[in-house]
Amino acid sequence: MRKLLPIIGNPHGSGRSALTCRYRCGDACFHEVPNTSDNEYVGDVMARAYSRRSMLRSAAVVTVATAAGTAVALGAGGGQSAEATPTADPQAGSGEAARGLRFKAVAPNTDDRVTVPEGHDQNVVIRWGDPIVKGAPGFNPDKQTAAAQAGQFGYNNDFLSLLPLGGGYERRQLLVANHEYTDENLMFKGYDPANPTREQVEIAWAAHGLGVVVVQEDHRSGKLTAVNRHQLNRRLTATSEFRLTGPAAGSPLLKTSADPTGTKVLGTLNNCSGGTTPWGTTLHGEENFNQYFANAAQVTDPAEAARLKRYGVSAGATERKWERFDKRFDCVQEPNESHRFGWVVELDPYDPGSVPRKRTALGRFKHEGAQPRLTEDGRPVVYMGDDERFDYFYKFVSSKQMKKGDSRAAKEHNLTLLDEGTLYVAKLSGDSPAEEFDGSGKLPADAQFDGSGVWTKLATASPSGNVSHVPGMSAEEVFVFTRQAGDKVGATKMDRPEDIEPSPRTGRVYVVLTNNADRGKPGKEGATEPNPRNLNKHGQILELAENFDDPAGDGFAWRLFLVAGDPKDPSTFFAGFPKDKVSPISCPDNVTFDPHGNLWIATDGNQLGSHDGLFGVATAGERRGELKQFLTVPRGAETCGPLVQDKRVLVAVQHPGEIDGASVEKPQSVWPDGPGKIVRPAVVSVWRKDGKNIGV
C-alpha cells in the first residue's frame, strides 16, 4: 500500500497558521458554526421512487455546449471513467497534455519563494507599500503613516483584474486589486496586540480596501511593472466614501448616527475575491467583515442579537481593537453599522473620481466573490458563494439588459444593472440513496456524485416595489439578512462555498468548496452527495449546468468535478482521470479560466505538506480532469487572485511569512526582498522565457 502524503499538524485543523486564522477571518473555525438551522439536506427528504435512469429523463436533464460544440448531458455523467486512457505524467512537459497545460508540473515543496515551471521566469509587479498615487512617499516601514499608506499599495492583495487601457496604450493595462486584511504583527515593530496605538490602527485602516494601478507590459516577455503616480491610480480604504444602492439603500436597518440616510458608508472591509463585468467595472466581495465589529454579546434586543450571531459577529472585543478608536465598530453604540458590510462592491476603475457602490440587491453575507455572465438577451447573472461552514451559494438575475458601447448613456445605464432583479439560493438533491454516503467519500453505486437542483427565489428588487418570496420576512430583511432567508427556505448546506465562476466557453458553473472539518461531527450535518466526506479537510469543486443552458432559469444539474486531496487517497476524484497522473491538491479557493477553457485553481490552507499553489485542470475533452501544478508560493503564504492570459500568469501572493510566532523582529520568510527586509505581500507575473504562450 502506497503511503499518503504527510498531513501538516495544526491545532486549527487546517493548513493555515493560527496567526492567519486570527487576522484573516477572526478565528472563524474556532467559533460556533453560525448556521444552526435544522433545514435538512433536500436529498435526504426527497422521494426515492424513481431510478437514476428515470430521473435523467426528467426535467433535470440539461445539455450544454462544450468547447467543440457537441452536447453533453451533465446529469448523465459525461466524465471519464476510472479506466480512461492515461496521459503524460504530471511531471512531464510533453505535448500530450491538454492544450494550455503543456508545462512541466511543479512538484510539491516548502521553498521560501515562488516556484515556477522550468523554462519560465517571473517578476514582482508591485508590493505592499509601493507608492502609486501622486504625492505618496516611498515605503519606509520604520516611518510609516496613515497618510503615506493611503497613497501606497495596500496590504494582503487578493482578487486581481486586468483591464485594457486602449487609446494608443496597448501595452498598458489597468490592474485592480483587493486588499483583504492586515496582519499588524508583520507590519509594526514591537506590536502589542492587546494595546494597539491609534497610529497603528489608522495605518491599518489605510492598508485595507481596493487599489487601482496602471501597469506597463514588456513587449518581449510577460513582465509587468507598475506605473507609479499615474492619473488613473487610486486607493480606496476603510475610511473612503462608498454608496449603498439598490433595494435596501435608505432602509432603517442601514441607518446610523453618522449616516441617517442609510446610503453612505465609510470604507470596505475584508475584500476577498471578485469579478470583472462585461461592461468594464469590477466587483469586490466583502467577506469576513464580522470580525471587525465588537461586543455583540452585549446587544440586548433579541432579534438583533440573533442576527449578529447568525453572521458570526464578535461577542466581545475584536482582535484589532478598532472599537476603541471609532464607535462604529461597537455593536452596542452603533447596532446597524455591521449591516453596512458584507456586500458586493462595484467599482469603475476608469473613473478615479467615482464613488464605489455597495449593491444591496445581491444580498448580504460573507461574499467570497461575484462573477457575472450574460443571458441570451443581455441580462447579467451573478454567481456568489457564502464562505462559511454549512452555508449556501446564490445567484442574482438582473431584470435589465446591458447596453453595448462606450457612450455616456450606455455607461450610466450599465451602472444600474445590479440594482434590479431577483436573488436566488441553491437547493440540491442527489440521485443516489442517502445511505450510500457514509462520510468516507466512497463513490455511490452509479460512480458519480451528481443530481439536480433548483434556484429558490428569495426577493425581487424592482422600481415598482420590492417583493419578498420568504414567508415572515420583508424584502429589506431578505436583502440585509440573507443568511436567515436561506435558512427559512431550506437551502442546501455546503462545505464553505468560495469562488464561483462560469466558464466563458461552455457556460458550466464551477462552485469551489474549500473544506469543512465540522461536517459529520456530533450535532452537525453529516455527509451528503454534494459534500460526501465527513471531517472534510481538502474540499471539492462542483460543476453545475443550468437547465437548457439558461443562466436565468430556475433549475440545474450538478456533479462533483473534483474531490481534492492526495491522489493516493481513495476518497479523491479528478473527473474520472487516472489519479496517478495528476498533481496533489488541497483546499481549492479562487479560480479562473485560461484562453483554452481550462480551470485554474488557487489553494488556501494546503494540508498535504506542501505550500499553497496554483493548478490548471482540463474541463473538457479526453483529458478532462488532468490537473497539474503551475507554481507554489513562499512560506506562510496563500495563492490568490489568479489571472491567466496568453503570455502570462498573474497571482497575488498573500500573507507571506504568516506563521505562528512570526513578527517583524522574527520573520518566518524573507520573500520577496531577501534577508534583512520586511516581508511584503505582492503581485507576481510569470511568463515563458522563450516568449511563447503559456502551456502550448
N, C-alpha and C positions, 0 to 999 in steps of 0.2 A: 504494500500500500504506500502510495506516494505521500510525503509529508505536505501539509498545507503550509502556506506562508505564515510567518510568525505574526501574532497579533500584538499591537503596541499596548502595553499596560497603561491604563489611565483611569483613575478613580471616577472620572466624569463619564465613563462609559462611552467615550468616543475618541477619535484620533486627535481631537483638539486639546490644547493645554488648558489647565484651569484658568490661566490668565486670559486666554481668548474667550472662554465661556463667561468670565466676569464682565469683560469690557464690550464684547460684541453683542451679546444677547441677554445680559443680566442674569446669567446662570439659569437660563430657561429650563434646562433639562433637570435641574435640581429642585424646581418648584413643582407644585401640584399641577397636573395637566389641566389647563383651563376648560377644556371641553368635558364637562361632567354629565352631558345629556345622555339619556338612555335610548336614543333612537338606534334601532337595530340596523345591522347591515342588511340592505334590501335583499341580497342574495340568500340570506338565511330565512326570509319570510315569504319569498315568492313561491308560487305553486311549482312543483317539480313534475307535473303531469306530462309535460312534453319532453320528448327525447331531444338530444342535441341536434339531430337532423331536422326535426320539425321546427325547432327554434330558428334554425338558419334559413328556413323557408319563410319565416315570418318577416314583419317589417323591420326587424333588427338587422337584416342583411343589407349591407351597403356596398357600393363599389366606388373605388376611387381610381383615378388615372395615375399610373406610375410614370416615371420619367420617360419610359419608352412609349407611352401612350396606350398600353394594354390595361385591361380592367382586372382588378384583383378583389375577391370577396374577403374583406378583413375578418369578418366573423368566421370564415371557413378555415382559417389558419394562415395560409399564404406564406409562412416562413419555411426555411429549410428544415428538413428532418435531421435527426442526430447523425444520419448516415450521409449527410451532404458531402459533395466532393471536396476533399481537403485542398487548401491553397497553400501559399508560401508561409513559412514560419514567420511570426511577427517580428523576429529579429532580422529577417531578410529584407533587402531593398529591391527585389526584382520586380519586373513589370507585371507579375502575376497578380499583384494586389489590386484592389479596387482602384479605379482612377480617382486621384486626389489623395490616396493613401499610400502611394509608392515611395516610401521613405523607410529607412532602417529604424525600427522602433527603439525608443529609448528604454533601457532596462530600469526596473525599479531601483531606487538608490536613495541615499541620505546625504548627498553632497550639498554643501552650502553655496549653491549657485543655481542659475537657470541652466539646466542641461538640455541641449537640443540635439537633433539627429546629426549624424555625420554628414558633412557637406553643407551645413547650414551655419549662418552667422547671426549675430544679434547685437542690439544696442539698447541702452536705456533712453527712452524718448523724453521722459520728464519724471522728476522726483517730487516727493513731498518737500515743500518749501521753495521750490524754484519760482522766481518771480515771473508772473505772467501779465499783470496789469500795470499800466503806465504809472510810474512813481513808486512801485514796490521795490524795496531793497533786496539785495542778495540775502540768501539764507545764512543766518548765524544762530545756531541752536542755543548758544550761551546768552544771546541778547534778543531773544525773540519777543515780539509784542503782538497784541491782537491786531493792531493796525497793519503791521507788516504781514501777518498771516492772512488777513483779508484780501491782500493783493497777490498772494502766493498760492501755488498749487496745494490743495488740501491734503488731508491725511487719509490713509487707507482707501485708495482708489478701488472701485468695484466696477459697475457697469461702464462699458465704453461704447461710443458710437462714433463713426467717421462719416462725415457728410461732405459732399463736393462743394467747392467754392465757385468754380466756373469763372466767367468774366475774364478770361486770359490767365487764370491762376490754376491751370490744370494740374500742376504738381503740388498744389497746396490743398489741404483738407482741413475740415473743422472737427477737432477732437472734443467730444463731450464726455465727462466723467462724473460718476458719483463719488462722493467722499463719505463713506458709510459711518464710521465711528472713529473715536480717538482712543489710544492707549497711553494714558498720561505717564505710566511707569517708564515707557520707552521714549517719551518726549521731553521730560523735565529732570534735570539732575536733582537729587535729593527729594524727590516727590514723596509726600506723606499722604497716602490715600484717605486717612482719617481727617486731615486738615488741609484741603487744597486752598490755595490763595485765590483771591479774585482775579489776579492777573492770569493765573493758570487756567481758570475757568473761562475767562474771556478769550484766551488763545484757543481753547478747545472749541468754543462756540464758532470761532472763525475758521477752524480747521474742518468742521462738518460742512455738509451741503453739496453743491454742484460746482463743476469747473468747466469752462469753455476756453479752448486754446487752439490757435491755428498751428498746424504742423506742416513742415516742408519735406517733400519726398525727394530722395536722392535718385536721379534718373538712371543710375547704374545698378541699383540694388533696391531692397525693400526697406532701407534705413529711413527712419523718420526723425526729425529734430523739431523741437518746439520753437515757434517764432515768438519770442518774448515781447510783451508790451504791444501786441497788435491791437488795432482798434476794435476787433471783434472779441478779444479775450475778455473773460469775465469770471468773477467769483460770486457765488450766492452762498450765504452762510446761515447759521442758526438765528441770526438777527435780521436777515434781509426780509423785505416785504413779499408776501405771497397772497394770492387771491383765492378765496373759496368760490366755486361756481357750481351751477347745476342745482338739482332739486333740494338739497339740504342747506344751500347757502342762505344765510339770514335766519335759519331756524333758531328758536330759543335754546336748542341743545348745543349750539355752537357759539353762543354769545358769552363774552367775558367782560370783566370790569374795564379792561383796556380796549375792548372792541365790542361795544354794544350793538353794532350792526351784524355781527356774526359772519362777516365777509372778508376780514383782513387778518392774516396770520403772520407772526414773525417766525420765519425760519422753516426749514425742512430738516428732518432728523432720520438717521439710520437708513439712508437710501441704499438699497441693495442692488438688485438688477433692474432692468428697464426694457425699453423697446424704442424702435425708430419707426415713425409713421410714414405712410406713403405721401403725405402732404408736407414733409420736411421738418417736423418737430420731433422732439424726443420725450419719452415717458420715463418716469423715475418712481420706483416703488418704495414707499416708506415702510420699513419692516419692523424691527424690534423697538419701536417708539416707546413701548410700555415701560422700559427700564429707566427712562429719564424722569418719570413722574413719581412723587413720593407720597407716603402717608395714606394710602388707600384704606388701611385698616381703621383709620380714624374717621372715615366718612360715615355719618350716622343714617343718612337716607338709605333704606334697604334696597330700593330699586337701583340707585346709583352704585351702591356697594357691590351689588350683583353684577352690574355691567363692568365695573373696574376689574372684578375678579375674573370675569369671562375673558377679558383682554390681558390678564396677567400683570396688571399694573402693580408696582412695588408696594408692599404692605407698609413698610417703614421707610427709612432713609434710603436714598439711592446710592449706587456705587460712586458716582462723581460728585454728589452733594450739591448739585446745581440749585436745589431748592433753598439753599442758604443765601443765594445771591439774586434770585428772581422768584417772586412768589408764584409766578405762573406755573412753576414746576411742582407746586404743592397742591395736591388734590383737595385739601381742606379749604385753602384760601381761594383756589380757582378750580372748582369742580368740573368745568367744561373744557378747560384747556387741553386735556389729553384727547378730547373728542376731535380736536382740530389737526390731529396727526393720525397716520395710518391710511393715507390716501395715495392715489396715483397723481403725480405732479406732471403737468405738461409744460415744456419749455420751448420757446422759439429761439434757437441758438443764433439765428441770423440777425436778430434784433437785440442788441445789448441793452436797450432801454426798456424792453418789455418786462411786465410783471408776470412771473410764472403762475400757473393756475392749478389749484388742487381740485380734481374732478370728482365731485361727490356722487355722481351717477354711477361710478364704477365701484362703489361700496367701500367700506372701511374695515380693514383687517390687516394682518401682517403681510403686506404686499411684497413678495419676492421680486416680481417684475410685471410687465404688461406688454405683450406683443400682439399688434393688430394684423389682420388680414382683411381683404375686401370681399363682399358678396358680389355676385354677378352684376347687380345693379349699382355697385359702388358704395355700399354702406360698410363702415368699419365694424369689425367684430374683434373684441379684445379678450384674450385668454389670460387668466390670473390664478396664482396659487397663494394659499394662506400658509406660510411657513410655521407650522406648529404641529406637534404630535396630535394625531386624531382629528385634524381639521380638514377643510374642504377645498375644492377648486371650483372656479367660477368662469363665466363669460358674460360679456356685455355686448349687446347688439344695438347699434345706433339706428335710429329711425330716419337719419338724414344721410343724403348721398354726398360723397366727396365731389368737389368741383375741381376739374383739371386746370392747369395753367398757373402762371405766376402773377396774375393780376392782383391788385389790392383787394378787389371784391372777392376773388376766389380764396385768397389767404384769410380774410376776415371770416368768411363763411366756414372754412375748414377748422378755424379755431373754436367753432361751436359744436363740432360733430360729437364730442364726447359728453355733452350735457343733456342729450335727449336720447332715450332708448330704454331697453329692458335689461335688467340684471337677472342672471340665472345662476343656480348652483347645481352641481352634478350629483346624480344618484345612479349608482352602478349595480348591476346584477350579474352574477356569474352564471355560466351554463353547465356547471358540474355540481354534483351534490355536495352540500356543506361538509358532510362527514369525510370527504376526501382531503380536507385541509387540516392536517394535524399540527401545523406550525413548523414542520421541518423544511418546507419549501419543495417537497416532492411534487412532481408534475401529476396532475389528475389523469384519469384513465384515457381522456381524449388527447393527451400530450400537449395541451395548450392551456395557459392561464388566459381566459378570454370570456367575453359575454357582451351584453348590450347595456345601454344606459339611456337616461332621459335627462334633459335640462329642465329643471323646475323653476318656474318664474318666481322671483322674489318681489320685484317692484318695477314699475314703469314710470319714467320721467317724461313729462310732456308739458308744453306751454298751456294746454287746456286744463291741466290738473294732474298731479302725481297720484298714482294708484298703487296701493299695496296689494300683493297677492298672498300675503301671510296673515292668517286669522289672528286677531288680537294685537297687531302691530300696525301703526300708521306708516305711510310711505317714508316720512322723515326718519322714523325709528328704524326701518329696514335699512336705509342707506347709511345711517350713523352706527347702528348696532347690527351689522350684517352677520356676525357670527351667531347671534341669538336667532336671527331669521333662518339661517341654515339649520340650526338645531330644531326649530319648530317644524320645518318641512321634512325632516328626516334625511338630510344629506348624508352621503357616504363618508365615513371617517377614513382618512388616508394617512400614509406614513410620511408626513411633512412635505406637502406639495410645494415645490420651489419654482424653478423656472418652467415656463410652458411656452413652447414655440411651435407654430405651424410651419410645415415645410413649404417653401415657396414653389417647389416643383410638383409635389403630389397632393398638397392640401391636408395630409395627415398631420395630426397634432401630437406632440411628444410632451408628456407630463412627467417631470422629474420628481421622484420621491426619494429624498436623501437618506432617511433612515428613521427608525423608531424603536429604540431599545425598551420602550414600555409595552409594546404590543405583546399580549399574552400574559402579562404579569397579573397577579391576583387583583380582581376587581376591574381589570382593563379588558377591552375587547381583544379577542384572540384572532388567529389567522383567518383571512378571507381570501377569496380568489384574486382580487387585485393587490392584496397585501398578504402574501402566502407564508411569510416567515414570522414566527414569534421572536422576540428579543432581536429585532431586525437591525443589525449593525451596519449593513453595507448598502441598503437601498435598492431601488429598481426604477425602470423607466417604462411608462405605459404609453402605448400607441393608440390613438383614437382617430376614427374616421366618422365624420358627420354623415348622417343619412343622406344619400343622393349627392354627397359632396357639397351640401348646402350649409355654409357656416351659420346661417340664421335659423337652421332647423332646430327641432326640439328633441331629436333622438340621435344616437350614435352607436357604433360598435367599437369595442376596445379589445386589446390583448396586451400582455406584457411583452415588450420588445427585448428588454434586457433585465436580468436579475443579477445584481452586481456581487462581487466578491472574488475570492481566489478561484480561478477556473477549475482547480482540482477539487473544489468543494461540490458535492453532488447537488446542492441546492441552487447553484448558479445556472444561468441560462443566457445564451447570446444569440437569440433569434434562431436557434437551431444550428448555428455554425459550430464546427468542431472546436471544442473548448481547449484542445492542446495547441490551437493555432491563434490564440488571442492573448492580449496583454491583461494582466490582473487589474481590476478597477474597484474602487470602494468609495462610497458616499458621493454620487453624482450630484451636481449643484446647478451651475449655469451651463447653458447650451447655446449653440449657434449652428448655422448651416454654411457649408462651403459652396463654391460655384457648381460643384458636381452633384449636389444633393446629399452629401454625407453629413451626418450629425457629429458635431464636435462637442465634447463634454469636459467641463472643468470640474475638479473634485474639491471637496471641503471636509477634512477630517479623516483622511485615509487611515484605515485600520489594518492595513496589511504590511506594516513595517517599512513602507516607503514614504517619501514625501508626496504631497499632493501634486497633481499634474494635469495635463491636457491630453485628451484622447480623441481620435477620429474613428467613426464606425460607419460602415456602409449600411444604408437603409433599404436598398433595393437591389435586384439582380441576384446572380448566383452567389455572390459573396456577401449577401445581406447578413449582418451580424459580425462581420470581420472587424475587430476592434484593435487599434494599435495606438500605443502611447507616443505622443509627439514631443512632450517636454515634461520636466519636473521643475519645481520651484525650490528656493532655498529653505534653510532650517526654520521651522515655525511658521512658514508662510502658507497662504491659500492661493489657489489659482482662481482668478475672477475675470469677468468681462471679456471673454474671448471673442475675437473677430478674425475671420479667415477670408482673405481676399486672394486673387490670383497669385500675387507675388509676395504676400506677407501674411504672417500670423501675428496678431496683437493680443497680449494678455496684460491684465493688471495683477501685479504681484502685491498681495495684501498681507499686512501684519507680519513681515519677515522678522525673525528673532523673537516672536511672541511665545516664549517657552517659560514654564514655571521657574520663578527665581530671577528672571531677566530684569534688567534695569539699564538706564543709561550708563551707570558705572560698571555694570556687569553684563555686557551684551552677550547674547547667545548666538548671534550671527554677525558677520562682517560685510554682508551684502547691502547695498551694491557698490560701495566705495572703498572697501578694504579695511584692514585693521586701523584702529585709532579714529575712525569716522563714525558718526552716529548712524544707526540703522534707519533706512528710509524706504517706506513703500514707494513703488514706482511702476511706470508703464514700460513694457518691453516689446520691441518689434523683432521678429525673426524672419529671415529670408534665406533663399538658396544662394550659395556662393557663386554658382555658375549663371545666375541671373534668370534661370528658367522658373516656370510656375511651380508652386508648392504641390508636391505629391503626384506629379505627372512625369 
